[in-house]
Amino acid sequence: MCRPLKDIVAELEAEYKESELLYDLEDRRRIIADFDKDMDYMFVRLKQFEEDVKFVLEHKMNVNVICRITLNLTLILQQMCKSVTDYYYAMEKYLMDERYEKNHDYWSRFIECSQRIQKLSNSLQESNIFGVEMPDEAMTIANMYYEEGNIDYTKKNSPTGTIFINEIEVEKMNGAELLICIWKLMDDFRGSLSKLKNISYSQDTSSLPDIYNRNYLLYAKNYWPAHAEHFRSHIERKRLRGRVEINGLERLRDEAAHEFEYKTPSGKIWRDYSEDIGQLGVQMKEQKLDEEQWKYFFKTIFELDEYDRWIEELRNPPESDEDKQKRERLLKTNKVFNLEPSKSKYKVDILLLYYFIKDRFITEKMFIYEWYALYYILRKVGVLTNCTTEDFVKQMNDEEWFANVDKKCSANEINTYGFLTDKSPDIWDVKFKPTGNRASKNSIDNIYRKYSDLEDTIDEIYKKE
């Protein structure tokens, strides 16, 4: 049975109450664009830092100028270490393009820049250009800010766990201490870029089902409702021309599934890996889905599920108040039926049992002795308790059951064919007819045909939920 979407969403909301995706696709796009812009700016500032320091040194300007530009670069790098946290989240938590090539390019360029900055910083430290009394203590003093306090904030999802120093405290540092901060921040940022370029290779595949579920939940809450509002009406008016039938819906569903699973890359992934969500997540990331492909993937599987729900609703329409009341009356009058038979993994729905007898057994031209076929199969599948034939007949002839049919259930007729009870239906034959019994080969043949029909449809009495 295809579960109601609202139940699936409620279950996922409960499971991921504290960890639903933080951003929709529009926010994710903005985060990526902002990071790209910030990276371009940072590379400009790193290059400018080198040029400015060299300019100050060449022109023997006041070293306070270097202090100021070092302070500025420190604050910029701190901001970049913060920005990369959101960007890393946008790469890791969505089943979309992880931008390996772009992130590899960032990493490669930053390695080159940081090596030049490191060389320049070492030169400044070795020459003690800032004139500090104890330059060797600069490392200790700078690290104390990271280890002992004056912290601005840290983010749980930070790929490096970088701790950020309050800007006011940064401004109190001398040039030597600021250079140490730059070294540390550049190390942290380089680590973040390294992790970014290797997300697909380093990610534990066991986490991908959770990531898939969060992506599913995001689509269910943020994108599907607007589409679902018009989906059924569109199918009914435009595709089925107002004639909503199970066959028509099944045809459209099969066409949509075939188009998806055989003609689109993401659909082929769904076809091959839908039973293994971990591998499905791996394949989706490798496909480098963009926003539209991501939406198309989830829109299609949601539509296929909606077709299934619609078809199921037509097959099993919501129970009417009349049926609910009928079930209650049947339960109150039941004296002989075991609704949880040990021979079946399913429970019996007494209303389905009633309609099974009414629609599959009772006919205008039935023979009264055919009640034996019903009695036999119900006892065979364990639905009848250890009741007497008379108890069964009394139940069938109850006003709530079949008291008003033309051929009422008869204990005498059922008992007439009792000699068949310990024989397999496959070998029911008149040769088992005792002398003087009213049974005939023709009547036994009729009972066997009726039994065979009931055996083919007996599953209709069970709840399959």
Salt bridges, closest charged atoms under 4 A:
ASP7 OD1 - LYS6 NZ 3.38
GLU11 OE1 - ARG3 NH2 3.01
GLU13 OE2 - LYS221 NZ 2.92
GLU20 OE1 - LYS221 NZ 3.11
GLU26 OE2 - ARG29 NH2 3.98
GLU26 OE2 - LYS295 NZ 3.78
ASP27 OD1 - ARG30 NH2 3.91
ASP34 OD2 - ARG30 NH1 3.62
ASP36 OD1 - ARG99 NH2 2.51
GLU50 OE1 - ARG116 NE 3.02
GLU51 OE2 - LYS47 NZ 2.51
ASP86 OD1 - LYS155 NZ 3.56
GLU92 OE1 - LYS93 NZ 3.83
GLU98 OE2 - LYS285 NZ 2.78
GLU101 OE2 - LYS288 NZ 2.77
GLU112 OE2 - ARG116 NH1 3.44
ASP152 OD2 - LYS82 NZ 3.05
GLU169 OE2 - LYS172 NZ 3.56
ASP187 OD1 - ARG190 NH2 2.10
GLU245 OE2 - ARG243 NH2 3.36
GLU250 OE2 - ARG315 NH2 2.46
GLU255 OE1 - ARG239 NH2 3.69
GLU255 OE2 - ARG251 NH1 3.55
GLU259 OE1 - LYS263 NZ 3.52
ASP272 OD1 - ARG271 NE 2.95
GLU291 OE1 - ARG29 NH2 2.62
GLU303 OE2 - HIS227 NE2 2.56
GLU303 OE2 - LYS299 NZ 3.41
GLU306 OE2 - ARG232 NE 2.95
GLU306 OE1 - ARG309 NH1 3.44
ASP308 OD1 - ARG253 NE 2.89
GLU313 OE1 - ARG232 NH1 2.93
GLU319 OE1 - ARG327 NH1 2.60
ASP349 OD2 - ARG327 NH2 2.90
ASP359 OD1 - LYS358 NZ 3.87
GLU400 OE2 - LYS326 NZ 2.83
GLU400 OE2 - ARG329 NE 2.93
GLU413 OE2 - ARG438 NH2 3.48
ASP422 OD1 - LYS423 NZ 2.74
ASP445 OD2 - LYS441 NZ 3.13
GLU455 OE2 - LYS380 NZ 3.45
GLU460 OE2 - ARG360 NH2 2.43
